[in-house]
Amino acid sequence: MAAPELRAARPDSIALRAFAVLELLCHAQGPLSLDDVTQGMGLPKPTVYRILYMLTEAGLLRRDPHTRRYTVGPRLAAFGVALWRNDGLRVPWRQALEQAVAETGESCNLTVLENDRVLYLDRVETDRPLRLHLTPGTRVPLHCTASGKLFLSEMKPELLRQWVAEHPLKRYTPQTITDPGILISEIDTVRRTRVGLHDSELFEDSVAVAVPVLDADGRICAALALHAPSSRENIKSCLRHLDVLRRSAAVIAQSMGFDPVSAMAAVVGQAPGPDDPTPPAAPPATPPPSP
């Protein structure tokens, strides 16, 4: 495991070395030990230990006292959310959301994972009179939302089972999935299809579908979702908008410096078989024109 880009450069600056350590931890699939980081950085262990200590003291990393492994800390997580809200990034993804709404006729939003909640970064409402009004900054649960199920699908199966066992599956509507086995089965399907679904599980008379925004490694870094009242749409009719949503998700990924074609290539081995009704379609190499 090597830190991207900066690893090869072997930066002499302590600041750049610290940044490379942060990159390594952010790209890791789970907490890393001192030996893991030392191997990934290719630096002397005492140097790596000092960097880890400095970053932990600053709140950028967190060290588990039992496992002695390091992971992203609260300050770094807050920095990531603040970066998402930066206006320089917001302009292109706002245009992508507007394009999706113009083509689908339904409200669309961009979300990220924030601890154990889904955070709405931005949302563009349809101009149709019947709609569910949600604002940026809204936080919703993972287990009963389309975007939340996508984020849960990034967990390895054993970690997902542990998460479900440790988190009560609160019922919000009669359709909320509260049975752990049923939820795990649905997340397994989401993991294969890369499509999250919501059928009146958090809000009654509401359906939603969500597709991932993929980073360079093909991992889900955000989600783009379409919402509609179930009196106007249903899950099947929402699925016809998947191509539009994936094109907009690709534009958002490109605005963050990720190549959507490479990202799809990274997950091609996870693509569903021909019998699956919602296989992921590779996005175009160039974004569609802004409205």
C-alpha positions as CSV (number, residue, x, y, z in Angstrom):
1,M,0.0,0.0,0.0
2,A,1.6,3.3,-1.1
3,A,0.5,6.8,-0.6
4,P,-0.7,8.2,-4.0
5,E,1.7,10.4,-5.9
6,L,3.5,11.9,-3.0
7,R,4.8,8.5,-2.0
8,A,6.9,8.3,-5.2
9,A,8.2,11.8,-4.8
10,R,9.6,11.0,-1.3
11,P,9.0,14.6,-0.2
12,D,11.7,16.1,2.0
13,S,9.3,18.7,3.6
14,I,7.8,17.5,6.8
15,A,4.6,19.2,5.8
16,L,4.4,17.2,2.6
17,R,5.3,14.0,4.4
18,A,2.5,14.6,6.8
19,F,0.1,15.3,3.9
20,A,1.2,12.0,2.3
21,V,0.4,10.2,5.5
22,L,-3.0,11.7,5.6
23,E,-3.5,10.7,1.9
24,L,-2.5,7.1,2.8
25,L,-4.9,6.9,5.7
26,C,-7.8,8.5,3.7
27,H,-7.3,5.9,0.9
28,A,-7.0,2.9,3.3
29,Q,-9.8,0.4,3.6
30,G,-9.6,0.5,7.3
31,P,-7.4,1.6,10.3
32,L,-3.6,1.2,9.8
33,S,-0.9,0.2,12.2
34,L,2.4,2.0,12.6
35,D,4.1,-0.8,10.5
36,D,1.4,-0.4,7.8
37,V,2.1,3.3,7.5
38,T,5.8,2.8,7.6
39,Q,5.7,0.3,4.8
40,G,3.3,2.4,2.8
41,M,5.5,5.6,3.1
42,G,8.9,3.9,2.7
43,L,10.2,6.1,5.5
44,P,12.1,5.3,8.7
45,K,9.8,4.1,11.5
46,P,10.8,6.8,14.0
47,T,10.0,9.5,11.4
48,V,6.6,8.0,10.7
49,Y,5.9,7.7,14.4
50,R,6.6,11.4,14.9
51,I,4.4,12.3,12.0
52,L,1.5,10.1,13.3
53,Y,1.9,11.6,16.8
54,M,1.8,15.1,15.5
55,L,-1.3,14.4,13.4
56,T,-3.0,12.7,16.2
57,E,-2.3,15.5,18.6
58,A,-3.8,17.9,16.1
59,G,-7.0,15.9,15.8
60,L,-6.4,15.0,12.2
61,L,-5.9,11.4,13.0
62,R,-7.4,9.1,15.7
63,R,-5.5,6.3,17.4
64,D,-7.5,3.4,18.8
65,P,-6.1,2.8,22.3
66,H,-6.9,-1.0,22.1
67,T,-5.7,-1.8,18.6
68,R,-3.1,1.0,18.3
69,R,-4.2,1.6,14.8
70,Y,-4.7,4.9,13.1
71,T,-7.7,6.3,11.2
72,V,-9.2,9.6,10.1
73,G,-9.7,12.0,13.0
74,P,-12.6,14.4,13.7
75,R,-10.7,17.5,12.5
76,L,-9.8,15.9,9.2
77,A,-13.4,14.7,8.7
78,A,-14.6,18.2,9.3
79,F,-12.1,19.5,6.9
80,G,-13.3,17.1,4.2
81,V,-16.9,18.3,4.7
82,A,-15.8,21.9,4.5
83,L,-14.0,21.2,1.3
84,W,-17.1,19.7,-0.2
85,R,-19.0,22.9,0.6
86,N,-16.3,25.1,-1.0
87,D,-17.9,27.3,-3.7
88,G,-15.2,26.5,-6.2
89,L,-16.3,22.9,-6.2
90,R,-20.0,23.7,-5.9
91,V,-20.4,25.5,-9.2
92,P,-19.8,22.5,-11.5
93,W,-21.7,20.0,-9.4
94,R,-24.6,22.5,-9.1
95,Q,-24.7,22.7,-12.9
96,A,-24.7,18.9,-13.0
97,L,-27.6,18.7,-10.6
98,E,-29.5,21.3,-12.6
99,Q,-28.9,19.3,-15.8
100,A,-30.2,16.2,-14.1
101,V,-33.4,18.0,-12.9
102,A,-33.9,19.5,-16.4
103,E,-33.7,16.0,-18.0
104,T,-35.7,14.0,-15.4
105,G,-38.2,16.6,-14.2
106,E,-37.6,15.5,-10.6
107,S,-35.6,16.9,-7.7
108,C,-31.9,15.8,-7.4
109,N,-29.4,16.1,-4.6
110,L,-25.7,15.4,-3.9
111,T,-24.8,13.7,-0.6
112,V,-21.7,12.5,1.3
113,L,-21.2,10.2,4.3
114,E,-20.7,12.1,7.6
115,N,-20.1,9.7,10.4
116,D,-23.2,7.5,10.6
117,R,-25.5,9.9,8.7
118,V,-26.0,11.1,5.1
119,L,-25.3,14.8,4.7
120,Y,-27.0,16.8,1.9
121,L,-24.4,19.0,0.3
122,D,-26.7,20.5,-2.4
123,R,-30.1,20.0,-3.8
124,V,-32.0,21.3,-6.8
125,E,-35.7,21.2,-6.6
126,T,-38.1,20.5,-9.5
127,D,-40.4,23.3,-10.4
128,R,-43.3,20.8,-10.4
129,P,-45.8,21.7,-7.7
130,L,-45.8,18.4,-5.7
131,R,-42.3,17.8,-4.3
132,L,-40.4,17.0,-1.1
133,H,-38.5,20.0,0.1
134,L,-35.1,19.3,1.7
135,T,-32.3,21.8,2.2
136,P,-28.5,21.5,2.0
137,G,-27.2,20.6,5.5
138,T,-30.0,18.1,6.1
139,R,-28.8,14.9,7.7
140,V,-30.7,11.6,7.3
141,P,-30.1,8.0,8.4
142,L,-28.2,5.4,6.4
143,H,-30.4,2.4,6.6
144,C,-33.6,3.9,5.1
145,T,-32.3,6.2,2.3
146,A,-31.1,5.5,-1.2
147,S,-27.8,7.3,-0.7
148,G,-27.3,5.8,2.7
149,K,-27.6,2.3,1.3
150,L,-25.0,3.1,-1.3
151,F,-22.6,4.2,1.5
152,L,-23.3,1.1,3.5
153,S,-22.6,-1.0,0.4
154,E,-18.9,0.2,0.6
155,M,-18.5,-1.8,3.8
156,K,-17.1,-5.3,3.7
157,P,-19.8,-7.8,4.5
158,E,-18.4,-8.6,7.9
159,L,-18.1,-4.9,8.8
160,L,-21.7,-4.3,7.6
161,R,-23.0,-7.1,9.8
162,Q,-21.2,-5.5,12.7
163,W,-22.6,-2.1,11.9
164,V,-26.1,-3.4,11.7
165,A,-25.7,-5.2,15.0
166,E,-24.5,-2.1,16.7
167,H,-27.0,0.4,15.3
168,P,-30.7,0.2,16.0
169,L,-32.7,0.3,12.7
170,K,-35.3,2.9,13.7
171,R,-38.7,2.7,12.0
172,Y,-39.8,5.9,10.4
173,T,-42.7,4.6,8.2
174,P,-44.4,1.3,7.8
175,Q,-42.0,0.6,4.9
176,T,-38.8,1.1,6.9
177,I,-36.6,-2.0,6.9
178,T,-35.9,-2.9,10.5
179,D,-35.0,-6.5,10.1
180,P,-31.2,-6.8,10.0
181,G,-31.2,-9.8,7.7
182,I,-33.4,-8.1,5.2
183,L,-31.3,-4.9,5.2
184,I,-28.1,-6.9,4.8
185,S,-29.6,-8.7,1.8
186,E,-30.7,-5.4,0.2
187,I,-27.2,-3.9,0.8
188,D,-25.7,-7.0,-0.9
189,T,-27.9,-6.2,-3.9
190,V,-26.8,-2.5,-3.9
191,R,-23.2,-3.6,-3.7
192,R,-23.7,-5.6,-7.0
193,T,-25.9,-3.0,-8.9
194,R,-24.4,0.2,-7.5
195,V,-27.9,1.6,-7.3
196,G,-29.5,2.6,-4.0
197,L,-33.3,2.6,-3.6
198,H,-35.8,4.2,-1.3
199,D,-39.5,3.3,-1.3
200,S,-41.3,5.4,1.3
201,E,-38.9,4.2,4.0
202,L,-37.9,7.5,5.6
203,F,-40.7,9.7,4.1
204,E,-44.1,8.4,3.1
205,D,-45.2,9.1,-0.4
206,S,-41.6,9.3,-1.5
207,V,-39.4,7.2,-3.8
208,A,-35.7,7.7,-4.7
209,V,-32.9,6.2,-6.6
210,A,-29.2,7.0,-6.0
211,V,-26.0,6.4,-8.0
212,P,-22.5,6.7,-6.8
213,V,-19.9,9.4,-7.5
214,L,-16.7,7.4,-7.9
215,D,-13.2,8.4,-7.0
216,A,-10.1,7.3,-9.0
217,D,-10.1,3.9,-7.3
218,G,-13.7,3.2,-8.1
219,R,-14.9,3.8,-4.5
220,I,-18.0,5.7,-3.6
221,C,-17.0,9.2,-2.4
222,A,-20.5,10.8,-2.8
223,A,-24.0,9.9,-4.1
224,L,-26.4,11.6,-6.5
225,A,-30.0,10.9,-5.9
226,L,-33.3,11.6,-7.5
227,H,-36.4,12.1,-5.3
228,A,-40.1,12.0,-6.4
229,P,-43.5,11.6,-4.8
230,S,-44.7,8.1,-5.1
231,S,-48.0,9.4,-6.3
232,R,-46.2,10.5,-9.5
233,E,-43.3,8.0,-9.8
234,N,-42.4,4.5,-8.5
235,I,-39.2,2.6,-8.3
236,K,-39.5,1.1,-11.7
237,S,-40.2,4.5,-13.4
238,C,-37.3,6.1,-11.5
239,L,-34.9,3.5,-12.8
240,R,-35.4,4.8,-16.3
241,H,-33.5,7.9,-15.3
242,L,-30.3,6.0,-14.3
243,D,-28.3,7.0,-17.4
244,V,-29.0,10.7,-16.8
245,L,-28.0,10.4,-13.1
246,R,-24.8,8.5,-14.0
247,R,-23.8,11.2,-16.6
248,S,-24.3,13.9,-14.0
249,A,-22.4,11.8,-11.4
250,A,-19.5,11.6,-13.9
251,V,-19.5,15.4,-14.3
252,I,-19.2,15.8,-10.6
253,A,-16.4,13.2,-10.4
254,Q,-14.5,15.1,-13.1
255,S,-15.0,18.4,-11.2
256,M,-13.0,16.7,-8.4
257,G,-10.2,15.5,-10.6
258,F,-11.4,11.9,-11.0
259,D,-11.6,10.2,-14.3
260,P,-15.0,8.4,-14.5
261,V,-13.9,6.0,-17.2
262,S,-10.9,4.8,-15.1
263,A,-13.2,4.6,-12.0
264,M,-15.6,2.4,-13.9
265,A,-12.7,0.2,-15.1
266,A,-11.7,-0.2,-11.4
267,V,-15.0,-1.7,-10.6
268,V,-15.7,-3.7,-13.7
269,G,-15.1,-6.9,-11.9
270,Q,-17.9,-6.0,-9.5
271,A,-20.4,-5.4,-12.3
272,P,-23.6,-7.5,-12.2
273,G,-24.5,-10.2,-14.6
274,P,-26.8,-9.8,-17.7
275,D,-29.9,-10.8,-15.7
276,D,-29.5,-7.9,-13.3
277,P,-32.0,-5.1,-14.2
278,T,-29.8,-2.2,-13.3
279,P,-26.2,-2.8,-14.3
280,P,-23.9,0.2,-14.1
281,A,-23.3,1.9,-17.4
282,A,-19.9,3.5,-18.1
283,P,-20.2,7.3,-18.1
284,P,-19.0,9.3,-21.1
285,A,-15.4,10.5,-21.1
286,T,-16.5,14.1,-21.5
287,P,-19.4,15.8,-19.6
288,P,-22.6,16.9,-21.4
289,P,-23.0,20.6,-21.9
290,S,-24.2,22.7,-19.1
291,P,-27.8,24.0,-19.3
